[in-house]
Amino acid sequence: NATFRAATKVTLKGVAIGDGWVDPINQFNFYDSLLYSVGIVSNKFRDVCTWQQTQGMLNIYRGALGNATVHWDYLTNNDQVWDTYMGGMNEFNFRQYGPGDESFADFLQ
């Protein structure tokens, strides 16, 4: 923090990462298997997920991170996909259906 502050003159008291990638390759690479193994998607839509994640991983390897994010967002931040292929499941907790708890938004304001 001291090195960052000296270089930028910005004092950080904390960092919040919203919807961040911790390990993009592994998050991408096994998403289709996760969705299928817990019964969220059919084998047909699993193939769509596999294609999206393959395209995303290729973009990561090429350094095209913005393009990779487009493929990740298709799977994770696309309400139409969640409603159509995942039955309106809560995207934050696959054991629940209906809208997610977004109370963190009030906390961040």
N, C-alpha and C positions, 0 to 999 in steps of 0.2 A: 504494500500500500504506500509506503514512504517513497519508493522509487517511482511509482506511478504518479503520486502527488507532485514530486519534484519535476517530473518531465511534463506534466500536463496542467499543473496548478488546479487540479480537480480533486476535491476531497470526497472519497467514497465512504459512506457509512454502511453500505450493504449493496448487494447485487441481487436483482431478481431476473430470472431467465424464464420468459413465458414461452411455453411450447418449444423448448430448446432440444437440440440433438446432443445427447451425451456420447453416443457411439453410433454414428449414422449407418455404417456398414451393417452392423449387427441388428440395429433397429429395423432397417430396411429388409435385410436378407431373410428374416424369419417371421415377418409380419403375416404373410399368407398362411404359414403353418400354425401360428398362434390362433388366428381367426377361425381356421378350419378345425383345429384340434379341440377347441372349446365349443364348437357347434354354432358359431355365429354366422358363417357363410357356407354356401353350397360348394361342391367341388367345381362347378362351372364358374362361379364368381371367384373362387380361389385362383383359377387360372388367370383371370383378369388382374387380380392382385399380384400374381407372380410376374406378369408382363410389366405392370407399373413399377414394381420394385426393381426388376432387372434394368429397365430404362433409367430409373433413378440412380442405381449403383453405377451404371456405365457413365452417367453424367458426373457422379462424384469422382470416379477414376480419371475422367478427362479434365477435372477442375471446374466444370460448369455447375457450380453449386446452386445457382438460381434455377436452372432447369431441373436439377434433382429435386429441389423443393416443390416444384410444380407437380411432380409425380407423387411425392409424399403427401402433399395437400389434397390431391385427388382421393387418396385413401383415408385420410384422417380429418380433413377440414372441409369436407364436402357434404352438406346436409342432405342433398339428393341421394348420394350414395348410401349414407347411413339410413335414411328412411326407406329407400327402395330395396337394398340388398341386405340390410342388417336389422330390419324390422323396427326401426325407431328406437333401437337400443340406446341407452345412456352412454355416450362416448367416453365418459370418465370412469364408469363402473359397469362392466358388461353384465353384471348380475341384476341390473335395474333397467327398467324401461321408462321412457319419458325424458323430459329435459333434465340436463345435468344441474348440479348445484354450482352456481356461479357466485356464491357469496364472497369468494376471494376478490371479485371485482370491487366490492365496497371497501374491502381492506386496503386495496392498492390506491384508492383515491385519496 
